[in-house]
Amino acid sequence: MKYLLLIITAYFFIGCSAKEIPANLDELNKQYGCEVGDDAPLFKTELRDNSLFDFADTKGKVVMLDFWGAWCSICGMTRPDMKQLINDYSNNIDFEVLGISINDRPEKWIEYIEEHNLNWKHTQNSTKLSKDPQTLYCIQGVPAVILIDKHGKIRYRLNPINHDKLKEAIAELVNEEVFN
């Protein structure tokens, strides 16, 4: 029984590894600044509704980048808590969420968003308009959450499975005063 549990656990973690991981993550860290305390890399992307998301337009807001995949079983386990958390902040003008789908076919991506009623902004990881967010933020696997503060600094790199820590971190950042 112990071995079966170990095999199932390994399946979940292997199953949710992001595909096409950059070969030299240390070099990417130096190039883009993927660590807590670094300036958040800017990017542009097309949203599900075909509108443009320009990260530069989020200045002064707390931004949560939610990296996920419809194919990732662990991502699916985090969706109910994530939906509740995002709904709790849906009226807060100082908080912005962008879901970034990794390695999903467009039809599966849209189907998953609709089926699970994920009512925040979504995009697919893409190099269409700029460097892709997965590379810019050195994402090695999903689920992964990057929290950026109102000054545009990466403040947290979290796994949303730790819902309490994520909730605490968002509350901290949203309630911080902005000093110029």
Buried (B, 14 or more C-beta within 10 A) or exposed (E): EEEEEEEEEEEEEEBBEBEEEBEEBEEBEEBBBBEEEBEBBBBBBBBBEEEEBEBEEBEEBBBBBBBBBBBBEBBBBBBEBBBEBBEEBEEEEBBBBBBBBBBBEEEBBBEBBEEBEBEBBBBBBBEEBBBBBBBBBBBEBBBBBBBBBBBBBBBBBBBBBBBEBBBEBBBBBBEBEEEE
